[in-house]
């Protein structure tokens, strides 16, 4: 039985990897967001003395049971299919941070929530911890709009186009604290803003570990 089970797992992984080649074909264009946020644009030259800190991660989503180090994790293969692609780019300068997100291979014409979280991804969707907050809410878990808002957190909600792709960015007038921002989580729906539910966006559908600076 172990031989049969092992063969099935290898076949499932092989299918996922084949799908990935097609899904990731559109993802490298998202790296062009480094300069302008426009897909396909060439990165602009940095001004003298203005060299940013840059972190870029590119991956595809795989169910946790088939994942290898560096893969994104999908917890819901209906809304985030295995093989869908993701690119995350952080561009940080003194006192400011831009986070840019590109995705491909998702459900077309659908709105998702997305945020920067405090811990790396794991097989359990809860492993990524809460949202990163510039001013931490003293009474977590945070659902207070004073703390759970797009100025104090990094919100990257997006709506996919008719091909299932999306590009979105967020700019903050602060830098991440060292070691305290470690992933991007894709959520079930757009982020809510009203008291008692602020920052909530439904189930955690997928996650990519990112060593933000």
C-alpha positions in Angstrom: 0.0 0.0 0.0 2.9 2.4 0.7 4.1 2.0 -2.9 0.6 2.8 -4.3 0.2 5.8 -2.0 3.7 7.0 -2.8 3.1 6.7 -6.5 -0.2 8.7 -6.2 1.6 11.5 -4.3 4.4 11.6 -6.9 1.8 11.8 -9.7 -0.1 14.6 -8.0 3.1 16.5 -7.6 4.1 16.0 -11.2 0.7 17.3 -12.4 1.1 20.4 -10.2 4.6 21.1 -11.5 3.4 20.8 -15.1 0.6 23.3 -14.4 3.1 25.6 -12.8 5.1 26.2 -16.0 2.0 27.7 -17.7 0.9 29.6 -14.6 4.3 31.2 -13.9 4.8 32.3 -17.5 2.8 35.5 -16.7 4.3 36.0 -13.3 7.8 37.4 -14.1 6.3 40.5 -15.6 5.2 41.4 -12.1 8.8 42.0 -11.1 8.6 45.1 -13.3 6.5 46.6 -10.6 9.8 47.4 -8.8 10.0 50.7 -10.6 6.5 51.9 -11.6 3.8 49.4 -10.6 3.1 48.9 -14.3 3.3 45.3 -15.7 6.0 45.0 -18.4 7.7 48.3 -17.6 11.5 48.3 -17.3 13.0 49.1 -13.8 14.1 52.7 -13.6 17.6 53.6 -12.5 18.0 54.6 -8.9 19.1 58.2 -8.2 22.6 58.5 -6.8 22.5 57.8 -3.1 19.0 56.5 -3.3 19.5 52.7 -3.6 16.5 51.0 -2.0 16.4 47.8 0.0 14.6 45.2 -2.2 13.1 41.8 -1.4 11.5 39.8 -4.3 9.9 36.4 -4.0 8.4 34.5 -6.9 6.6 31.1 -6.5 3.7 29.0 -7.3 1.0 27.6 -5.0 1.0 23.9 -4.0 -1.1 22.1 -1.4 0.9 21.7 1.8 1.2 18.0 1.5 3.1 18.4 -1.8 5.0 21.5 -1.0 8.8 21.9 -1.1 10.8 24.8 0.5 10.1 28.0 -1.3 6.7 27.0 -2.6 3.6 29.1 -1.8 0.9 27.1 0.0 -2.7 26.9 -1.1 -5.3 25.8 1.5 -8.2 26.1 -1.0 -7.5 24.7 -4.4 -10.9 25.8 -5.7 -10.2 29.5 -5.2 -6.4 29.4 -5.4 -5.6 26.5 -7.8 -2.4 24.5 -7.4 0.0 25.9 -9.9 -1.3 29.5 -9.6 1.6 32.0 -9.6 2.6 34.8 -7.1 5.3 37.5 -7.1 5.8 39.7 -4.1 8.2 42.7 -4.3 9.2 45.0 -1.4 11.0 48.2 -2.2 12.0 50.1 1.0 13.8 53.4 1.3 14.5 55.5 4.4 11.1 55.9 6.1 8.9 54.3 3.4 7.9 50.8 2.2 6.2 49.7 -1.0 4.8 46.2 -1.3 3.7 45.0 -4.7 1.8 41.9 -5.5 1.3 40.1 -8.8 -0.8 36.9 -9.2 -1.8 34.6 -12.1 -3.9 31.5 -12.5 -6.6 32.5 -10.0 -10.4 32.5 -10.5 -11.3 35.2 -13.1 -13.3 38.3 -12.1 -13.1 37.6 -8.3 -12.2 39.8 -5.4 -9.7 38.6 -2.8 -8.3 40.1 0.3 -4.5 40.0 1.0 -2.3 41.3 3.8 1.2 41.1 5.2 1.4 38.8 8.2 3.8 38.4 11.0 5.0 34.8 10.7 6.1 32.4 7.9 3.5 30.1 6.3 2.9 26.6 7.5 0.6 23.6 6.8 -1.9 25.2 9.2 -3.3 28.4 7.7 -3.1 30.0 11.2 0.7 29.6 11.2 1.2 33.0 9.5 0.0 34.8 12.6 -1.9 38.1 12.7 -1.5 41.1 10.3 1.6 43.1 10.7 0.8 46.4 12.3 3.1 49.5 12.5 1.4 50.5 15.7 0.4 47.2 17.4 -3.0 47.0 18.9 -2.6 46.6 22.7 -5.6 44.3 22.8 -5.2 41.6 20.1 -6.7 40.0 18.1 -7.2 43.3 16.5 -10.6 44.3 15.0 -10.4 48.0 16.0 -10.3 50.3 13.0 -7.9 52.5 14.9 -5.3 49.8 14.3 -6.8 47.5 11.7 -6.7 49.9 8.7 -4.7 50.2 5.5 -2.4 52.9 6.9 -1.3 50.9 9.9 -1.3 47.5 8.1 -0.4 46.4 4.6 -3.6 45.7 2.7 -3.3 44.3 -0.8 -6.9 43.4 -1.8 -7.3 42.8 -5.5 -9.8 41.7 -8.2 -8.6 39.4 -10.9 -9.1 40.1 -14.6 -10.7 37.7 -17.1 -7.5 35.6 -17.1 -7.3 35.3 -13.3 -4.4 37.7 -13.0 -4.0 40.8 -10.8 -1.4 43.4 -9.8 -1.7 45.6 -6.8 0.5 47.7 -4.6 0.5 49.5 -1.2 2.9 52.3 0.0 3.5 53.0 3.7 5.3 55.9 5.3 7.1 53.5 7.6 9.5 50.5 7.6 8.9 47.0 8.9 10.5 46.2 12.2 13.3 43.6 11.7 12.0 40.0 11.7 8.3 40.9 12.3 6.9 40.8 8.8 7.2 37.3 7.2 4.4 36.4 4.8 1.6 37.5 2.5 -1.7 35.8 3.0 -4.5 35.7 0.4 -8.0 35.8 1.9 -11.5 34.8 0.8 -13.0 38.3 0.3 -12.3 42.0 0.5 -11.1 43.3 3.8 -13.8 44.7 6.1 -13.5 48.1 7.8 -16.3 48.4 10.4 -15.7 48.2 14.2 -15.6 44.6 15.5 -14.7 43.2 12.1 -12.0 45.6 10.8 -9.2 43.8 9.0 -11.1 40.6 8.6 -11.3 39.1 5.1 -12.6 35.6 5.6 -10.8 32.3 5.3 -7.0 32.1 4.6 -6.8 30.7 1.1 -3.1 30.8 0.4 0.2 32.0 1.8 3.7 32.9 0.7 6.6 33.3 3.1 8.5 36.5 2.4 11.5 37.8 4.5 10.5 41.4 4.5 13.1 44.0 5.5 
